[in-house]
């Protein structure tokens, strides 16, 4: 099968290579890939930015989002059958959706929403699971609470706005002014033009921040939260608690303790709960998200769809930061 892979950590392009079609393990389904979502995580893994917390063996096929059709099932698989249309965010160390086929554990797979195309479905898993785990699991976001979602027009932001609105929160977000109409339609209440306005001067007494930006923005975000508020960062720095969750080696725990020390101390002084989220695969959560999609609560926002042959161009476009919503690769 055709695949886009790397043989070593690199800032260069992915290589198009022929590799064997995987076989479904006892608890796996083999999926013929129709479409694959592209994420900044793919770029960060490619360059080795996450090799300390997520070391991969080479060669490595990248890609963390998939929508397609089940063509083979393992002997222990109970939920799926051949011909089912599914989507998934494969588990870490089992990624590889920039290819024509992938075998995934059935626990990480969900039935594709009936009202979405394959391209639309491929735009959902990673960002929607990230948002679910941040807002539902970690933040326990409640009706009438106030949440600041950074970069509302990005892949995570467009889904986070919709889920936060469904949960009954008041939402502030940052974007360029040309994205304001889109973000209003997705649920944003307070719109801040990051080019001309300072969110720290506008927002105060917020309950939750979803941080996806740099350390400077993270530190400023602490100042808009009320005491007892929560800040969940998907862009770092990782914490000792996260190191424990992934059972990292002792030296990684020490490194993460040091790199997050400043932000943790400042958060503690302000009586704010700081946590780092590196989302995990979860088919059951994805099935809950499917229900919200099928009743119209959440809809994917897609910027561009690239043909499979242009996977490198798709990744470069995501890296540029210009995408409004998600970027998808079409295989079929």
Secondary structure as the mmCIF struct_conf table of DSSP 4:
data_model
#
loop_
_struct_conf.conf_type_id
_struct_conf.id
_struct_conf.beg_label_comp_id
_struct_conf.beg_label_asym_id
_struct_conf.beg_label_seq_id
_struct_conf.end_label_comp_id
_struct_conf.end_label_asym_id
_struct_conf.end_label_seq_id
STRN STRN1 UNK A 2 UNK A 6
BEND BEND1 UNK A 7 UNK A 8
BEND BEND2 UNK A 11 UNK A 12
HELX_LH_PP_P HELX_LH_PP_P1 UNK A 13 UNK A 14
STRN STRN2 UNK A 15 UNK A 18
HELX_LH_PP_P HELX_LH_PP_P2 UNK A 20 UNK A 22
TURN_TY1_P TURN_TY1_P1 UNK A 26 UNK A 27
STRN STRN3 UNK A 28 UNK A 38
HELX_RH_AL_P HELX_RH_AL_P1 UNK A 40 UNK A 47
TURN_TY1_P TURN_TY1_P2 UNK A 48 UNK A 53
BEND BEND3 UNK A 54 UNK A 54
BEND BEND4 UNK A 58 UNK A 59
STRN STRN4 UNK A 60 UNK A 61
STRN STRN5 UNK A 66 UNK A 73
TURN_TY1_P TURN_TY1_P3 UNK A 75 UNK A 76
BEND BEND5 UNK A 79 UNK A 79
TURN_TY1_P TURN_TY1_P4 UNK A 82 UNK A 83
STRN STRN6 UNK A 85 UNK A 88
HELX_LH_PP_P HELX_LH_PP_P3 UNK A 90 UNK A 91
TURN_TY1_P TURN_TY1_P5 UNK A 92 UNK A 93
BEND BEND6 UNK A 94 UNK A 94
BEND BEND7 UNK A 98 UNK A 98
STRN STRN7 UNK A 99 UNK A 99
BEND BEND8 UNK A 100 UNK A 100
STRN STRN8 UNK A 101 UNK A 105
HELX_RH_3T_P HELX_RH_3T_P1 UNK A 106 UNK A 108
STRN STRN9 UNK A 109 UNK A 111
HELX_LH_PP_P HELX_LH_PP_P4 UNK A 112 UNK A 113
TURN_TY1_P TURN_TY1_P6 UNK A 114 UNK A 115
BEND BEND9 UNK A 116 UNK A 116
HELX_RH_AL_P HELX_RH_AL_P2 UNK A 118 UNK A 122
TURN_TY1_P TURN_TY1_P7 UNK A 123 UNK A 124
HELX_RH_AL_P HELX_RH_AL_P3 UNK A 125 UNK A 132
HELX_RH_PI_P HELX_RH_PI_P1 UNK A 133 UNK A 138
BEND BEND10 UNK A 139 UNK A 139
TURN_TY1_P TURN_TY1_P8 UNK A 143 UNK A 144
STRN STRN10 UNK A 146 UNK A 149
BEND BEND11 UNK A 150 UNK A 151
TURN_TY1_P TURN_TY1_P9 UNK A 152 UNK A 153
BEND BEND12 UNK A 154 UNK A 154
HELX_RH_AL_P HELX_RH_AL_P4 UNK A 155 UNK A 166
TURN_TY1_P TURN_TY1_P10 UNK A 167 UNK A 168
STRN STRN11 UNK A 170 UNK A 175
HELX_RH_3T_P HELX_RH_3T_P2 UNK A 177 UNK A 179
HELX_RH_AL_P HELX_RH_AL_P5 UNK A 180 UNK A 186
TURN_TY1_P TURN_TY1_P11 UNK A 187 UNK A 187
BEND BEND13 UNK A 189 UNK A 189
STRN STRN12 UNK A 190 UNK A 193
TURN_TY1_P TURN_TY1_P12 UNK A 194 UNK A 196
HELX_RH_AL_P HELX_RH_AL_P6 UNK A 199 UNK A 202
BEND BEND14 UNK A 205 UNK A 205
STRN STRN13 UNK A 206 UNK A 211
BEND BEND15 UNK A 213 UNK A 213
HELX_RH_AL_P HELX_RH_AL_P7 UNK A 215 UNK A 222
TURN_TY1_P TURN_TY1_P13 UNK A 223 UNK A 224
STRN STRN14 UNK A 225 UNK A 233
BEND BEND16 UNK A 234 UNK A 236
HELX_RH_AL_P HELX_RH_AL_P8 UNK A 240 UNK A 245
TURN_TY1_P TURN_TY1_P14 UNK A 246 UNK A 247
HELX_RH_AL_P HELX_RH_AL_P9 UNK A 250 UNK A 259
TURN_TY1_P TURN_TY1_P15 UNK A 260 UNK A 260
HELX_RH_AL_P HELX_RH_AL_P10 UNK A 261 UNK A 269
TURN_TY1_P TURN_TY1_P16 UNK A 270 UNK A 271
STRN STRN15 UNK A 273 UNK A 276
HELX_RH_AL_P HELX_RH_AL_P11 UNK A 283 UNK A 294
TURN_TY1_P TURN_TY1_P17 UNK A 295 UNK A 296
BEND BEND17 UNK A 297 UNK A 297
STRN STRN16 UNK A 302 UNK A 307
HELX_RH_3T_P HELX_RH_3T_P3 UNK A 308 UNK A 310
HELX_RH_AL_P HELX_RH_AL_P12 UNK A 311 UNK A 320
TURN_TY1_P TURN_TY1_P18 UNK A 321 UNK A 321
BEND BEND18 UNK A 324 UNK A 325
STRN STRN17 UNK A 326 UNK A 330
#
